[in-house]
Amino acid sequence: MLRVENLKVKFDQIQVVRGITFTLRQGMILSVLGESGSGKSVSAMSIMKLYGENQALITADKLSLNEIDLLSINERSMQKIRGVQIAYIFQNPNDALSPNKTIRSQFKELFRVHHRTYDEKEIEALLETVGLNIESKYILNMYPHQLSGGQAQRVTIALALSLNPKVIIADEPTSSIDASLTDVIVELLLSINKKYGISILFITHDFDLAARISDEILILYGGLVMEYGKKTEIFNHAKHPYTQELMKCVNSIQSRDGELYTLTGYALDPTEFKDECPFWYRCMYSTVVCKSQIPQLIEARDTSSCFVRCIHALEVNNE
Ligand SMILES: Nc1ncnc2c1ncn2[C@@H]1O[C@H](COP(=O)(O)OP(=O)(O)OP(=O)(O)O)[C@@H](O)[C@H]1O
């Protein structure tokens, strides 16, 4: 469905995303995991081409959606694709909703822009699908500020679904709502994926959520893919030292009987990026070679069909 090869994004002279590669296949859920500032949202916004031409320089060896080359098409053509073939769920529902329009007007506007016929019964049914059962009729009359955080995020999910897209990018959709609603939204995304076969790119920094929702996992660090593969492989046999460190942190939280394990050091700011492995500062396996080049993303030479960006990964895993 969605193929991204070597995606790079630059703001002014600062390269923020330095090489993102993945394939989101039909009906799959791929989680993009990474610390704050690793480039998750910038990558997602770039795939949707939500930055103006003067805002960001976006390049890639390939950026295609169902064989449509997203890099070469103009903004007018992209507008026809957004919402219809690929939809975006923002971290904060208020980023997707116009404050001065009722929810009904927002659905109508979306349908008008895409020359579709607005059918209120269909929208009410859709609102029920996302769990706004009894309230669906009333919600259409409301303004965004009259909705709770959970209701607003469900409305944005209904808006994202309304034109039957094949792919949804969900950018930390639970981060701005009450923690008690996280499960509800995650279950909703899972049911949408199963019911309509929609592929989902799920952006998060929460390992537990990624473990629950994903088929595949992509680990970002320093604007680069560090590891990418099937969820079970990544969680049970992580190959990159960074992923292994993250797993130690997660396991120490879950075990609750020992001290919490924390990663030493800090993630680099894009202004500090150099042609070196961005993790060598914090890596117990680093050698002089790690400081001399950015390692290639290579396919692990076993049966796991995993990709890893570390020249020591094979040694580390043979120890
Ligand atoms: N419009 C912009 N102009 C310049 N730099 C930006 C812009 N947007 C993001 N950045 C920088 O790009 C880097 C990656 O940001 P991004 O928002 O993708 O991180 P993230 O991984 O999504 O983090 P978080 O989990 O905190 O949302 C950060 O260093 C950020 O400061």
The ligand as an SDF file (V2000), in Angstrom:
LIG
                    3D

 31 33  0  0  0  0  0  0  0  0999 V2000
    8.6930   22.7280   11.5470 N   0  0  0  0  0  0  0  0  0  0  0  0
    9.8840   22.4050   12.0780 C   0  0  0  0  0  0  0  0  0  0  0  0
   10.9790   23.1590   11.8720 N   0  0  0  0  0  0  0  0  0  0  0  0
   12.1820   22.8240   12.3870 C   0  0  0  0  0  0  0  0  0  0  0  0
   12.4130   21.7180   13.1350 N   0  0  0  0  0  0  0  0  0  0  0  0
   11.3600   20.9290   13.4010 C   0  0  0  0  0  0  0  0  0  0  0  0
   10.0420   21.2190   12.8880 C   0  0  0  0  0  0  0  0  0  0  0  0
    9.2010   20.2500   13.2940 N   0  0  0  0  0  0  0  0  0  0  0  0
    9.9460   19.3880   14.0410 C   0  0  0  0  0  0  0  0  0  0  0  0
   11.2380   19.8020   14.0940 N   0  0  0  0  0  0  0  0  0  0  0  0
   12.3330   19.1040   14.7830 C   0  0  0  0  0  0  0  0  0  0  0  0
   12.4450   17.8070   14.2110 O   0  0  0  0  0  0  0  0  0  0  0  0
   12.8170   16.8500   15.2060 C   0  0  0  0  0  0  0  0  0  0  0  0
   11.8380   15.6900   15.1490 C   0  0  0  0  0  0  0  0  0  0  0  0
   10.5730   16.1650   15.5690 O   0  0  0  0  0  0  0  0  0  0  0  0
    9.2740   15.2190   15.6070 P   0  0  0  0  0  0  0  0  0  0  0  0
    8.1150   16.0830   15.9600 O   0  0  0  0  0  0  0  0  0  0  0  0
    9.1850   14.4130   14.3780 O   0  0  0  0  0  0  0  0  0  0  0  0
    9.6270   14.2620   16.8310 O   0  0  0  0  0  0  0  0  0  0  0  0
    8.7710   13.0490   17.4050 P   0  0  0  0  0  0  0  0  0  0  0  0
    9.6200   11.8370   17.2740 O   0  0  0  0  0  0  0  0  0  0  0  0
    7.4310   13.0010   16.7400 O   0  0  0  0  0  0  0  0  0  0  0  0
    8.6560   13.4550   18.9250 O   0  0  0  0  0  0  0  0  0  0  0  0
    7.3860   13.5140   19.9080 P   0  0  0  0  0  0  0  0  0  0  0  0
    7.1920   12.1070   20.4010 O   0  0  0  0  0  0  0  0  0  0  0  0
    7.8450   14.4340   20.9880 O   0  0  0  0  0  0  0  0  0  0  0  0
    6.2030   14.0310   19.1250 O   0  0  0  0  0  0  0  0  0  0  0  0
   12.8330   17.5920   16.5300 C   0  0  0  0  0  0  0  0  0  0  0  0
   14.1760   17.9010   16.8570 O   0  0  0  0  0  0  0  0  0  0  0  0
   12.0300   18.8550   16.2610 C   0  0  0  0  0  0  0  0  0  0  0  0
   12.4810   19.9110   17.0560 O   0  0  0  0  0  0  0  0  0  0  0  0
  1  2  1  0
  2  3  1  0
  2  7  2  0
  3  4  2  0
  4  5  1  0
  5  6  2  0
  6  7  1  0
  6 10  1  0
  7  8  1  0
  8  9  2  0
  9 10  1  0
 10 11  1  0
 11 12  1  0
 11 30  1  0
 12 13  1  0
 13 14  1  0
 13 28  1  0
 14 15  1  0
 15 16  1  0
 16 17  2  0
 16 18  1  0
 16 19  1  0
 19 20  1  0
 20 21  2  0
 20 22  1  0
 20 23  1  0
 23 24  1  0
 24 25  2  0
 24 26  1  0
 24 27  1  0
 28 29  1  0
 28 30  1  0
 30 31  1  0
M  END
$$$$
